[in-house]
Amino acid sequence: MAYLSLVGAGPGDPELITLKAINVIRQADVILYDALVNETLLSYAKPGAVVRFVGKRYGCHSLSQQEINHLIVEYAQSHGHVVRLKGGDSFVFGRATEEIAAARGAGIPVQVVPGISSALAAPAGQMIPLTSRGMTESFWVTTGTTLTGEISADIQLAAQSTATVIILMAMSKLEAIMDIFAGYGKSSMPVAIIQNSTTDKEKFVTGTVKDIVFKAQHAGMSNPAVIVVGKVVDLRDMAGTVQQLIDRNEER
């Protein structure tokens, strides 16, 4: 039976995937996976399943979204159950709506298996809370750029708020984005950047709006990375101190 499952693979650590996602991967006749998916997860594929990379990597030819949509329909009709495996969560900048529309337009049923987004997992992995009572009551998750490659207008709005701001896919525009925050009097606001979060390749740097560009360049930071702007970044040091006290007590 032709069927499409949109499955969130989580932020990178292969253990940060749901049990339901693993079960769905095991049932797949075809797996179409993205660049941010930990390939360890492909070991759950059943023998004989078609496993194909359709992600985008810098410097390599990549399929257009239209080509991916075509593959989904083609494989579903010829093989049956197609799993579209995406890093993080399919509904957070994953272009899932386009793939759902393509499948439904061909009469193919769709199910969605949520995943843990890097927008949440990357800060958590570094003990940075997105909200904290008395400090910030909300958080924004926004992309750095729009379809045209311009900086999202939402960045302007986010820079004026008291919320924690999480920015994805924005390293190429980091300097311009920090200039926006500085323009709203946020030069001293703490910033953290987490690259390849929850994996053994993770890199991490902190600073402020006024110096994070220099620090990121010095540390060789690049995509895929999550940028966190907000007072909560400073709470990481407090969490680390608490953890040290716990560790010392356990050693006694």
Disulfide bonds with the S-S distance in Angstrom:
none
